[in-house]
Amino acid sequence: MRKPNRRVLPTIIGVSVATTLGANVTVLLVRGGPAAEPAPASPARANYVAAAGSFADVTPAAVAPLGDRLEPHVLVAAPSTLSPTLVEKVRAAKGVRGVEVVDAVQGVVGDKRVGVLGVNPSTFRSYTPEPTAKSDALWRNIAGGDVAISFTMGNDGGVKLGSQVPVGGSKVQQTMRVGAYATMGIPDVDAVITREAARKLGVPTGNAMLISVPKTEPKAFIGKLKKGLPKGAKAVPVTPELDTPSAGSVPESNGEVMTAGQVRTVIEAAATRRGWPYVWGGESEAEGGYDCSGLMQYAFARAGITLPRVAADQARAGWVVPYEKAEPGDMLIWANDPTAPGYISHIALYIGEGKMIAAPRRGTVVQVQNVYTNNMKGAVRVNPKRAKQVADGIAASLG
């Protein structure tokens, strides 16, 4: 469902972002693919969180226990270090419950291009989904020198828990153990390493922060925040709300949905990809296959419709309606990631009569499937104008 290296964090990080933190850890961002079907029964759910054999020299006291969890609502990133004065001003702003300063840069994990965030494991954990935040073992593994990767990167990208992978920054690479599968709950955050290791990889420091504003509309907060940001800085919502009509109704289209000809073109284009392998991050023949959102982007492009790259963003390309009201040409969306409940991690094209065209998961091919409703969040009635606005907004934040 995603192509390494394009979305919200890397999007806003296209300017090479990073920051200084007290306790030293780093997160890598990727664009990759989703868990295509409900989470498999094996490995055990506990193993999604942390690999066995954490570092012997890292005691529980090395990572602070989890305090109150905070929802990150706004991400700010700049070409250079954010000033301490700005950070403190944001902390003191009305409605702000918490601010977490992080680092960000483009890097590589395995053979995927990713972004890198530097985080403090003792404090950053409070900004992650509950399964991730609660795992002391996970954060000790990170503090001990492991890389933690997202569930989708591990499950559908084929990066095995406990394996050794090359991790690279702008200057050098080093080999690290995959110590956990744990989605951070921020689109495209797909790996975490210590900040000390990040420095060795040439990761820049001091240019990004996550802001929790639970009682303020993020867009309104961003509007006020922008006035005080340094030149080149970007501010975006971390996980924008989906547009879900009240009472499950289907809104009046007013000419803002696809034409019958566009629907036919999209379905025919997706059908031509049948038999192509699932490739995490794949979006073209050149990459040897497609992941779920790469397939959607390809098919809709044939009809002249610009979609953003990842499923979590594609879900904002129109109105989300109940599956019972789905029509051919709608995109179906699921939240299948066991480490980030509610995160949109899979997408497929509805073709009618309970059937869909999908790139399911690693080890499969693009195919026609029966629709399944476990973990489904609805159907996206695509609005071409809105889809382009979302995609353009993401591209603009890439700098």
N, C-alpha and C positions, 0 to 999 in steps of 0.2 A: 503494500500500500504506500509506499513512499519511496522517493528516489533520494539516495543519500544526498544531503547537503542543500536542501532548499527551504525551509519553512520557518516557523515563527522564531525560534531561537536563532538558528543559523541565519534566518532571514534578517533579523535585526542584527545579527552578528556578522553579516557579510563584511562589516567594517573591521573585523578582527577584534572581538571584544574580550575583555578579561578584567578581573579585579583582585584587590587584596583582601584577604580575610585572616582572621586570627588563627584558625586551627587547621587549615591546609588540606583541602581535597578538591578534586576536579571532576566535572561532568562533561561527557562527550555527547554531542547531538548528531543525529542522523536522520535521514528521510526514509526509512525503510518500510517493510511490509507489515501487515497486520496479522494477528492470529485469525485465520480464515474461518474456523468453525469453533464451537465451544471448546474451551481448554481441554486438552487430552487428560486422561486419568493418570498417565505416567509421564515424567517422573512425579513422585509424590508432591502434593501441593507445597509442603515445607521446603522442598528443594528448589522451588521457583525463587525462593527468597535468598538463601545463602548456601554456598557450597560447604561441604564438611572440611575440617582441617584448617581452621582459621589460624593465624600466625601465633605461635606460642609466646612470643615476646610482647604481644599486645593484650593487655589486661582489660577487663571490663571498664576499669576507671579511665582508660584511654579515650573513651567516648562517653559523653554525658548521657544520662538517661533521658528518654523522651519527655518533653514538657507538653504544653498545650500545642495541639496541631493548628496550623494556620493555612488558609487557602491563599495561594498566590494569585493575584488578579491582574497585575500590570508588570510588564517587563520593560526596563529601560536599559539601553545599551548605547555606548558612545565609542568614537574612534580611539579615545585615550582615557586615562584614569578619571573617574568621577571624583570631584573634589570632596573631601570630608565635610566641608561646609554645606554642599548640596545635599549629601546623604543625610546629615543631621536636620536640615531644613525639611526634607521629605518625612523623616521620622516624626517630626513635630507637627506635621500638617493635619488638619482636621479629618477625621475618619480613618487615619492610618493606624492599623493595629500592629504591623510589623514590617521591617525592611531587612532583607538579606542581601548583602553585597556578594557578588560572584564574579568569576572570570569567564571569558569566552573567546574562542578562536576556532578556526577550521583546522581539523586534524584528520587522522586516519586510524581506524580500528579494523584489524584484519585487512580486507581489501576494499573497505567502504570509506568513502570520504565523509567526515563527520565534523561537528563543531565541538569545542571543548569548553566546559565551564569549570572554574575553580570554586570549590565550596568548602565550607567548614562542616565536617560530618556531624559534629555535636549540635549544631544549630540548624543546618540546612535540612536535616531529617524532619524537622517540624513542618516543613513546607511540602512534604511528599505524601502520597496516598497512604492510608492507614497500614496496609500489609507491609509496605516498605519502611514506613516510619517506625513501626513497632519492633523491627528486627535488630536487636543488639548485635547479633552475629554478623549480619550484613554490614553494618557500619564499622565493626571491628575489622572485618576482612578488608574493607576499603582503607581504613587507617593503617592496616598492616602492609599495604602495597598491592592489593588486588585491583583489578578493574571490574566494576559491576556494569552489566549491560542490560538494556531493556528486554522485557519478555519477548517482544516481537523479533528483536535482533537475534536472540538466542533460539527461539522456537522456529521461526520461519527463515531466519538468516543462516541457520545451521551452525552457529557458533556454540560449541559444547561447553557446558558447565565444567569447570575444572581444567579446561584446555589452556594452552599457552598461545597468546596471539600477539602480533606486533602492534604496538601503539605508537603513532608518530605525530609530531607537531610540525612546526615550521622549520625546525633545524635537524632533529635527529629522531630515531626510533628506538624503542626498547621493548623487550618481550615481557608480557605480564600475564599472570594467571587470571582467568575469568572466575571471579569469586562469588558472583551472584547474578540471578536474573531479577531485575527490579526496575519497573517503569517508574520514572520520577513524577509522572502526572503532568508534565509540561511537554507539549508537542515537540518531537524531535530530540528530546533528551534521551540518549540511548546508551550512555556509558559514564562511569564515574571512576576517577583515579585520584590519588593523593595530589595535593597541590605541589608538594615537593617534587614529585615525578613530572608534573606539568611544567615546572620551571626548567627541568632538564630537557624537556621537549620544545622549549622555546615559546611556551604559551605566554601571551602578554598578560598584564595584570591591571586590575583596578578600573574596569569600564562597564560594569553591568550590575543591576540590582533588581530583585523581585520585591514587589510591594503588595501587602495584604490590606485591602480596603473593603471589608465585608458589608458595610452598610452604605457604600457609595457606588453608583453606576460607574464601571471602569472608564467608559468613554468620556463621561463628564469629568472624572478625575484627571484623565489624560489631557483633556482640553485645558485645564488649569495648570497642569504640570509642565506642559510644553513651553510655556512662557519663560520658565526658569532654567531650561536645559541648555547645555553648551552647544555650540555649533556642531552639526553632524550627528547629534544624539537622536535616537528614535525611542518612542514609547508606544507599546502595543498591548492589547489585552492578551493575557496568557491563554485562557480558554473561553473565547466568546460564547455566549449563549446561542443555542440553536433557535431558529425562528419556528416555533410550534404554535399554530393557530389555537385559540381557545376552544375548549370543548371538542377538540379533535376534528374541527370542521375544515373543509378545504376552501381556502380563500378564493375570491374572484381573481381570475388571472389577468384581466385587463390587458390582454395581449402580451403578457410578460412571461409566458411559458413557451416551450418549444412548439414549432409547427409540426403538422403531421409528417411533412417531408423530412424534417430534422430527426424526428423520432425514428422513422424508418432507416435513415442513414446511420444513426448511432447503433441501432440494433444490428444492422447488416455489417457494419465495421467491426463490432465486437465479435460477431460470428466468424469473421475471417481469421480471427486469432485462435480459434479452437484448435487444440492439440499443441499449442506452444507451451513450453515448460513454465512453471511458476519459478520466478527468479526474484528474490527479495531486492527491492530497489529497481527492478527492471521496468522499462517503459517503451522499449523499442526492439526491433529485430536485431539491432546492433549489439544489444546486451544479452541476446539469446533467449529472451522471454519477458514475462510481465509479472508484476505483483498486482494485487487487487486494484489499488488506486491508479497504478500505471496503466492498467487496462482501461479504466474509466477515462483517464485523460486522453489516451490514444483514440478511443471510439468517439468521444464527444468532439475532439478536434477535427475529425473527418466531417462533422456537420457544421464546422465553423464556430464551435462553442469552446471558449477557453475555461478550463477548470484549473483550480489550484492543484498541487501535486499530492497531498496526503489525504487520507480518508477523513481525518478530523476536520480538515478545512473544506473538503468537498461536501461534507454534510451541511455546510453553511451556504451552499450554492443555490439555495431555494427554500421552499417551505417544507418542514417535516410534518407529514400527515400519517395517520394510522395505516398499517399494512393493508387492512381491509379496504382502504380507499385507493390502494396503489393502482397505477395504470402503466402499460408498457412504456418504457423510456424513463421511468422513475428509477432512482438509485436506492437500494435497500442498505441500511446501516446497522451494524452490530457493535456492542461493547463486550468483547470476548476476553480482554486481558485480565487475568486473575490477580495481577499485582496492582492494577489501577482501575478499580470499579467505576463504571460510567464513562470511561474514555472510549471514544469511537475508534475502533481498531480494525474494522473490516467493512468492505463495501462491495456491492455487486449490482448488476443491471437487471431490472425486472423486465421480462418479455411477455408476461401474461400467463394465465391459466396455471398459476402456481409454479412457474419455471423462471429461472434466472441464468444469466451467463456470468461466470465468476472465475477468478484465478484463486483457487481455494487456499492452498498452503504449500509449503515445501514438499517436494516429492510427488506433486500432482501436475496436471496441465490445465490450461484454460478449457472450460467445459460448460455444458448446460447441466444445471442441477435442479432438484426440487428445492423450493424455498423452505428453510427451517426458521422457526420463530424464537428459539431459545436465545436469549440475550439480545434479541432484535429491538432496536429503538425506533423503528418506523421506516417510512419511505420519503425520499427527498424529491419533491416536484421541482425540477430544475428551472430556474429563472436565468436565461442566458446573460442578461444585463448584470444581475447580482453576482453570478459566477465570475464574470470578468472583473467586477469591482473587487471581489475577494482576492482573486489571483493577482491583480495589479497592486493591491495594497500590500500583499506579501512581498512581491517583487520590489516595490519601492523601499520596503524596510530592509531589504538586502543591501541597499546602498549601491 
